[in-house]
Amino acid sequence: MAYLTQSDIANLLLENQAGENFSKIIQDIIDTHLSSQDLSEMQEAVRYYNCDHDINDVDFRTYYVRTEAKTDTNAANNHIVHPFFTLQVDQKAGYIAGNPIAFGVEGDEETDKADIINDLLGEDFAELCPQWITRASVRGYEFLHPYINEHGEFDYVLIDAQQCIPVYDSQYQKELIYMIRFYQVDYVDSSGSSQEIYKVEWWDKNSVTFYTQTGKGSEFVLDPTEAINPRGHFKRANYDGNGNVIPGTEEWLAWDYGVPFIKLSNNDNEVSDLKTIKPLIDNYDRSVSVNANKLEDITDAIWELAGYSGTDLAEFRTNLKVFKVINTQEGGSAKPITMEIPYEAHNAHLDKLEDNIYIFGRAVDPRKDKFGNSPSGVALRYMYILLDLKSNILIRKMKKSLREFMHFVAQYAEMARSVDVDPAVINFTFNKSILINEFETVQMLQMSKGLISDETIVENHPRVDDPQQELERMEEDRALIPDIDLDPEPVNAD
């Protein structure tokens, strides 16, 4: 069965309701997004990444008597969360981008252009890449938004996919036509009361239009706080020595590449890494929580009473739970009748669950008992095989997204630095953070000398963080070595 996508719905609204109030179109699109399964799964994955699991909503004190729910306030109600998902997402982000992604430009004469690109991106981009990967792994996809800041500098920011409604072309669902970003803010009305309202940014290939509500549930109107509305994607101006705009030099322009939002997809289906392991994590959380409550409630076993001095069994349980003592008449007794907890079966079940969480989550299991304290190079590669497969899918997606991002970088480089950079010749090197046997790797690279290029050898050397810089150092070293004639003319003895 085929279903309408978010883009299909948005396009239908835009086509079929063109004559209606545009405010209603915006509201309908937002309402559709808020009730979508995609958003629900994103919110769930964000909860789990923040260690807010479903187990926290379970009340273990509840029991039923003839379908009537009752609560035993004296019973233990532990909720033990196991952040497997958080660990695996962080592991993946650290593996792919724990070491900075290196940018280079093909061609010997392009070194200066590579330096300009790295200068425009700055050190912040090395911090942003792991965040981008993390948020895409949690939500299924995440957006990067390039812009020019108030000082005229190239900048970028991650935009929460939960706030974004991308609208693609109806036929192929590939070209981004609109980006509708919405978010809530606190609004104080004339009476001084505060309420949450929606603000909307409607981006197309040429401009962005800002809308706002004037009260909760009210219609959307053009945002009066924006002096120019609609306006271009960014402002180009001349600046003085203090970074201030020189009056009369401002103009609003659009990015040549189109709508300035670059999507990073986690996988082909754009689903969260939580999808395959959530039932396993829930079962693990519940099994451990139930067992912990049983251990804590060991005093709440079935008791055989003889000569008990009281008549209220609730009082008996309270005294036992709180004071750890009970009163009996002379000759009386109180014996617990307990059921043994099947520890071996419980632990075997948890071990199987944990194995499956790492297998289906395609992650590295850090438990030492799997490979010992000093695994060999082959064992290390085997440990990382599932994580590497999962990561390679995202790396492929990220290279495509970075290529799109470079179009915006190139346009700014041409405007601000008068440098012509072709995004097609920019390459990206991912230095995966894998535990390796460095001696084996270096030995293999040495044996590959003459079979592969020096650049490839340098890029894969375990002690090289910046391949471009290392190649430059190698050239400097060669320049310091004097030319030696290895085949001199024979010296005449006379």
C-alpha positions, 0 to 999 in steps of 0.5 A: 500500500502506498502512503502520501509523504509529508512532501505530497501532503504539503504540495497538495495543500499548496496546489489545492488551497492556493485561493484560501487563507495562507494562514490555514495552509501553514496551520494544516501543514504543521498539524499534519507534521505534529501528528506524523509517525516520523515525528513520534519516532524522532521524539521517542528516540530523543527520549531514549538518547537522554535516558528517558526510557519507557520503563520510567512510566511503569508502576510496579506497585500496581496489582489487580483484584478482579480487574480493579487496579490497586496500589501497594504503596509499600512495594518497591518501585525501582526503574533501572535504565540501561543507556545502550542506545546512548552508548552506541550512538556516541560510539558511532559518532566517535568512530566516524568523526572523533578524529577531524574530517580532513578537507583537501582539493585535488591538484598540486596547485590547489593547496592554497584553496584547501587552506582557504576552505579550512579557514572558512570552516574554522575549528568549530566544524570539527566539533559540529561533525560528531554532533551532526552524526549523533543527531542524525543517528538519533532522529534518522536525519538532521539538517545543516544550515549555512548562513552569513552572520551579522559580521559578514562571516560564513557560518553554519548551525544544526537545525533540529529535524523535529522543527523542519518540514522539508517539501520536495518536488512531487515527481521524484522527491529529490529536489528541495523546493521549500523548507518550513521551519517552525518553533515555539516561543513565549509571547507576552500579550498586552495584558502581561500574560505569557503564552506559547505561540508558533513562529514559522520560517518559509524558505524557498530558492530565492527568499525566506518569509517569516510568519508569527502568531499573535496569540495562542491558536491565532492566525499566522501573519507576517512577522512585524519584528522582521524589518525586511519580510520577505527577504533574501537568504543572506545580506551582503555588505561592506564592513568597516574596520570594526566589523560594522556595516557601512550604510548604503552597501547592504543588499539581500541575495540568495544562495546559488545552490538553492534552499540552504538546508543540507540533510544528513540521512542516517541510512537509506530509510532515514530511521533512527538507530533505535529502531532495531534495538528498542524492544530488546532494551525495554525487555532488559530494563524491565527484567533488571527492574523487576528483579531489583524490586523482588530483592528489595521486597524480599521481606514482603514474602508470604508469611505464616503467622501463629499467635500474631498479637494484632488483627490488622494485616496492613499494620503487620506489613508496615511494621515489617517494612518500616521497623523490621520487627513484628509483635507476636503473643507468647509461643507465637511465631512468624515464618516467611514462605519465599520463592527462590529467584532463578538467578541462572535463568535470569542472568542467561536471559540478560546475557542473550539480550545484551548480545542481541543489542550489540549485534542488531545495533551493529556496535562494538561490545566493550565487555572484555570476556568477549576477546580478552584483555589484549586482542590481536589485530585480527580480533580487533578488526572482527570486533569492529566489523558490524560498527564499520558496516553501519558507519560506512553507510552514514559516511557515504551519506555524509560525503554527499551532504558535505559535497552539497555544503561545499557549494555554499562554501565555494560561493562565499569564497568567491564573494568574500575572497575572490577565490574560485573553488570547484566543489567537485574537486574537494575531497574528504578523508574520514580518519576512523577511530579504530583500535588497530595494531599500529605495527602491522598497519605501518608495515603494510603501508611500507610494503605498499610503497610504489604500488599506491600513491604517497598521498594514500599512504599518508592518509592511512598512516595511524600517526597522521592527523592532517594528511595535507599538512603531512605532505607539505612537511614531507616536501619541506624535508626533501628540500633540505636534503642536498642532491647527491650524485649516486653515479659519479664519473670515475676519477682519473688517477693521473 
